[in-house]
């Protein structure tokens, strides 16, 4: 038999999910920050590696590097904005449909609630009590139907602009790392080796950040991100070398 605490567990599951990022205010945007940082480092480092492999001048590295940072960062941010707006609009549309159905065909919707909690293992009095509790509050009723029937959460952090801004800023900051050594006269003669080290450390940092966010094993995130970045950079460097002098 299910206890009342099991009902509370079922209803508040997505709320606990929102707090899994250590209770931080940045929690809703951590995914954007990590994704933006990772893509910023990898794509910019790939551009720098390709140019370095072709043995072009440092000025070309700087121009192409920062062009990629700004253009790709803006593209990702806008795509992120549109994605969150679409999710938000979809949630509100589905919610309105469920509100209409709860008002117009309450008996059918009540039976759907009963079937949902029966599938979770509720039986007998517990099942009827759970159904009565849920359907006695219209807001909870609607939210339960939206979440359980459509797999959608309320999206209280649904601020598309801030999600896009977080990704853009993260992309700009971390994506600039592979280019910065080429701006320093003191390391001009060995700027690319310094870039390799700087980009590698940045990738490891982002990997640790991802592991902290997801609470996975701390070696897994850094290793995966570092390997992906290294493969992309190696391929870009190889292409640059293969095309060295092309069209000269």
C-alpha positions in Angstrom: 0.0 0.0 0.0 1.2 3.5 -0.8 1.6 6.0 2.0 0.5 9.7 1.8 4.2 10.6 1.5 4.3 8.6 -1.8 1.7 10.9 -3.2 3.6 13.9 -2.2 6.7 12.4 -3.8 4.9 11.9 -7.1 3.5 15.4 -7.2 6.7 17.2 -6.2 9.2 15.2 -8.3 9.8 18.0 -10.8 10.1 20.5 -8.1 13.0 18.6 -6.5 14.5 18.3 -10.0 14.7 22.1 -10.2 16.7 22.2 -7.0 19.2 19.5 -7.9 21.8 22.2 -8.8 22.8 22.7 -5.1 20.0 25.3 -4.6 21.9 27.9 -6.6 20.0 30.8 -8.2 22.1 30.0 -11.3 20.6 26.5 -11.3 18.2 27.1 -14.2 21.1 28.5 -16.3 23.9 26.1 -15.5 23.1 24.0 -18.6 23.3 27.0 -20.8 26.6 28.1 -19.2 28.2 24.7 -19.5 27.0 24.1 -23.0 28.0 27.6 -24.2 31.5 27.3 -22.6 32.1 23.8 -24.0 31.1 24.8 -27.5 32.9 28.1 -27.3 36.2 26.5 -26.4 35.9 23.6 -28.9 34.8 25.5 -31.9 37.2 28.4 -31.5 40.1 26.1 -30.7 39.3 24.2 -33.8 39.4 27.4 -35.9 42.7 28.4 -34.3 44.1 24.9 -34.8 43.1 24.9 -38.5 44.7 28.3 -39.1 47.9 27.3 -37.2 48.1 24.0 -39.1 48.0 26.1 -42.3 50.8 28.2 -40.9 49.0 31.5 -41.5 49.9 34.7 -39.7 48.8 35.4 -36.1 46.6 38.3 -37.3 44.6 35.7 -39.3 44.2 33.6 -36.2 42.9 36.6 -34.2 40.5 37.8 -36.9 39.0 34.3 -37.6 39.1 33.4 -33.9 37.1 36.4 -32.7 34.8 36.3 -35.7 33.9 32.8 -34.8 33.4 33.7 -31.1 31.0 36.5 -31.8 29.1 35.0 -34.8 28.8 31.5 -33.4 28.1 32.8 -29.9 25.3 35.0 -31.2 23.9 32.1 -33.3 23.8 29.7 -30.4 22.2 32.3 -28.1 19.5 33.1 -30.6 18.9 29.4 -31.2 18.7 28.9 -27.4 16.2 31.8 -27.1 13.9 30.4 -29.8 14.1 26.9 -28.3 13.0 28.1 -24.8 10.3 30.3 -26.3 9.0 27.3 -28.3 9.0 25.1 -25.1 7.3 27.8 -23.2 4.6 28.4 -25.8 4.0 24.6 -26.1 3.6 24.3 -22.3 1.0 27.2 -22.2 -0.9 25.7 -25.1 -1.1 22.3 -23.5 -2.0 23.8 -20.1 -4.9 25.7 -21.7 -6.2 22.6 -23.3 -6.1 20.7 -20.0 -7.9 23.6 -18.2 -10.6 23.5 -20.8 -11.0 19.7 -20.5 -11.1 19.9 -16.7 -13.9 22.4 -16.9 -15.9 20.7 -19.7 -15.3 17.0 -19.1 -14.3 16.7 -15.4 -15.4 13.1 -15.0 -13.2 11.9 -17.8 -10.2 13.9 -16.5 -10.9 12.6 -13.0 -10.7 9.0 -14.3 -7.5 9.8 -16.1 -6.0 11.0 -12.8 -7.2 7.7 -11.2 -5.5 5.7 -14.0 -2.3 7.7 -13.6 -2.0 7.0 -9.9 -3.1 3.4 -10.4 -0.2 2.9 -12.7 2.1 4.3 -10.0 0.9 1.5 -7.6 -1.9 3.2 -5.7 -4.8 0.9 -4.9 -8.0 0.9 -2.9 -8.5 3.7 -0.4 -5.1 5.2 -1.1 -6.0 5.5 -4.8 -9.4 7.1 -4.1 -7.8 9.5 -1.6 -5.1 10.5 -4.0 -7.6 11.1 -6.8 -9.8 13.2 -4.5 -6.9 15.2 -3.2 -5.6 16.0 -6.7 -9.0 16.8 -8.3 -10.1 19.0 -5.3 -7.6 21.7 -6.4 -8.0 22.8 -10.0 -4.5 24.2 -10.3 -2.9 21.0 -9.0 -5.3 18.9 -11.1 -4.3 20.8 -14.3 -0.6 20.7 -13.5 -0.7 17.0 -12.7 -2.4 16.3 -16.0 0.2 18.4 -17.9 3.1 16.8 -16.2 1.9 13.2 -16.2 0.1 13.0 -19.5 2.3 15.2 -21.6 5.6 15.1 -19.7 5.8 18.9 -19.3 6.8 20.8 -16.2 5.7 24.3 -15.3 8.9 25.9 -16.4 9.0 28.5 -13.7 12.5 29.4 -14.8 11.2 30.1 -18.3 13.0 33.3 -19.1 14.2 32.7 -22.6 16.2 36.0 -22.8 18.3 35.1 -19.7 18.9 31.6 -20.9 20.2 33.1 -24.2 22.2 35.7 -22.4 23.9 33.1 -20.1 24.9 31.0 -23.1 26.2 34.0 -25.1 28.3 35.3 -22.2 29.7 31.9 -21.4 30.5 31.3 -25.1 32.3 34.7 -25.4 34.3 34.3 -22.2 35.5 30.7 -22.7 35.6 30.9 -26.5 38.1 33.8 -26.3 40.6 31.6 -24.4 42.2 29.9 -27.4 42.7 33.3 -29.1 44.1 35.3 -26.2 47.7 34.0 -26.4 48.0 35.4 -29.9 47.3 38.9 -28.5 50.3 38.7 -26.1 53.6 39.9 -27.6 55.5 38.0 -24.8 54.4 34.6 -26.1 54.1 35.5 -29.8 56.7 33.0 -30.9 55.1 30.0 -29.2 51.5 31.2 -29.0 50.0 28.0 -30.4 51.5 25.7 -27.7 50.3 28.2 -25.1 46.9 28.0 -26.7 46.9 24.2 -26.5 47.6 24.4 -22.7 45.1 27.2 -22.1 42.3 25.5 -24.0 43.1 22.2 -22.4 42.8 23.7 -18.9 39.6 25.5 -19.9 38.1 22.3 -21.1 39.0 20.5 -17.9 37.5 23.3 -15.9 34.2 23.1 -17.9 34.3 19.3 -17.4 34.6 19.7 -13.7 31.8 22.2 -13.7 29.6 19.8 -15.6 30.4 17.0 -13.2 29.6 19.3 -10.2 26.3 20.2 -11.8 25.2 16.7 -12.7 26.8 15.1 -9.6 28.5 12.5 -11.7 32.0 11.1 -11.1 34.4 14.0 -11.2 36.8 12.4 -13.7 34.1 11.5 -16.2 33.0 15.1 -17.2 36.5 16.5 -17.7 37.7 13.4 -19.6 34.7 13.4 -22.0 34.9 17.1 -22.7 38.7 17.1 -23.0 38.6 14.2 -25.5 36.0 15.8 -27.6 37.9 19.1 -27.8 41.1 17.3 -28.5 39.6 15.3 -31.4 38.0 18.4 -33.0 41.3 20.3 -32.7 43.3 17.5 -34.1 41.0 17.1 -37.1 41.0 20.9 -37.7 44.8 21.0 -37.5 45.1 18.2 -39.9 42.8 19.8 -42.4 44.8 23.1 -42.1 48.0 21.2 -42.8 46.5 19.4 -45.7 45.3 22.7 -47.3 48.4 24.6 -46.5 49.4 26.8 -49.4 46.2 26.0 -51.3 45.3 28.7 -53.7 48.6 30.6 -53.0 
